Each structure stands twice: as structure tokens, then as C-alpha cells.
């Protein structure tokens, strides 16, 4: 960037992904107890609403589990991928904990990493991808 140019964008990372849930307490229990995420935020706001964020330990990006806006559904295709350094262990662990996870890990070959999908109690769909 030339010295005379002014920086107009200050975006540095993906901060929070919003996921609609029908029951925040049930979702919080799932993300913490089944997935092993940390509860980062759980605060009231607005007119009796509640803002809840969870994330994998040490992750910068959080998942906000909030009621859907009026007329919008839960059970969406989030297109959110979580990274794993041992997909075999994570797949086995989630299935053993009763998480609705695909029966098998998909292996499409290079350059696509091994992955599998799972769903939260509302049917919101995520996937886990193995990363080195």
C-alpha cells in the first residue's frame, strides 16, 4: 500500500457465526457437554433476550446460539467447518456420545481433506475436516 493511500478495511478475522436454536439451554448443554466447547458469553440483552456464545478451547471464532428471527427456521445447513487434527478419534468420540454424526468419514482424496457431517439437537448441520 502506498504511503498516501488510506486503509479502508479493518477486518482481521471471522469473529462469530450465528446459529439459530429453538432452546438455548439445550443447545448450550450439547455444545459444552457433547462437543467439549467452552461457554464464552451468556448474557441477557434487549427485551428479555439472551446472547450465548460457545467455541472450541483456544479458538478465536465463536458460535452464537440464539433463537431464530421471527419466521426463520432452525435446522439449517450452516456450512461451518470445524478443524480436527485427529478426525478418526473425533468421529468415534462424537458417535459414542450420541451425537448425530455421519456413519462414516468421507474420503474424496487430495486436495479434499477427510470430513464428516454432524447435527446439533435442532438439526443445524456442521462438518469436521481433518487439518494437519
N, C-alpha and C positions, 0 to 999 in steps of 0.2 A: 504494500500500500504506500503510495506516495505521501510524503510529509504533509502536503497541502490537503489531502483527502481527509474527510471526517468519517469516522466509523459510524455506520448507521445501525448495525445489528450487534446486539449484545447477548445473543442466545449462546449458552455454554453447554447445555446438556438436556436430555429428556428428564423432566422433573417428576411429574406424576401422571399416571394413566388412570382414567376414571372407569370404573366397572360398576354397572348397576346391579344391585342386590335387593331382594324383597325383605330380608331380615338381617339387619346389620350384626346383631349378636350371634346369630347362627353362622354368618359369613366370617366374622372375626374368629370364632372358635375353629372353623375349618382352616383358615389361613395360618393361624398360630399353631393349633394342635396337630393338624394333618400335614401341612406343608412346612412347618418349622419356621415360619416368618416371624418377625418382630412387630409388635404393635408400636408404631411411631407416633401417631396422633389419635386422640379420641376426645373431641371437644364439642360442646354444643355451639351452635351458631344460628343466626337468623331467628325465625319464629318457631322455636321448638325443634329445629333440625339438629343433626349430628354429623360431624365430619370425622371420618375414621380412615387412617392410612396405615398400611402394612407394607413390609418389604423383607426380602431375604436379608439375613445378617450381613452387614457391611455394604449393602447395595446403596447406590446413590438415588436411583429411581424408586419411587413408591407407587403402590396401587391404592387408590382411594376407593373404598367400598361404600357406596352411597345409594339411597333409593333412586330409582329412575325418575326422570321428569315425567310429569303427567302425560299419559298417552304413549309413553315409550316402554319397551319391554325389558325384561331381564333375559338371561339365557342367550347372550349374543356371541357372535364369532369375534373375539377380541383382537385376534391377530397379534397377540402379545406372546413373545417367546422368552422363556427363561433359559439361562445358560447353566449347563451342568458339566463338571469335569469327570463324572462317572455316571453315564446315563443308565447303565445296567443296574447299578445299585439304587439309583433314584427311582427307576421304573419298578423294581421289585419292592422297594420300601413303600412307595405310594399305593401300589396294589395291595400290599399286606395291611396297610392302614385303612383299607376300604375306600380309597379314592377311586372315582370313576375314571380310570385311565385305560387307554387302548390296551388290548390284549398283547400286542407285540410292538416292538420298536421297529419303525420304518428305516430301512437301509436302502437308499437310492443310489449310492455310490458318489464318488467325487464329482463335483465340488459340494454336493449337498450333504450336510452332516447327518448322522443318525438322530432321529427325533421320534417323539410320541406325543399324542394329544391327551389332555385330561380336562375334566369339567368340574366346576365348583357345584355346591348344592343347588344353585339356581340354573345350572346348565351353561354358564358362561364358559366358553371354550378357550383354552390356552394350549401352548405346546412347550415342550422342553427340548432343547437342542444341545448336543454334546459339543463343547468347546475345549480346545487344548489349553 
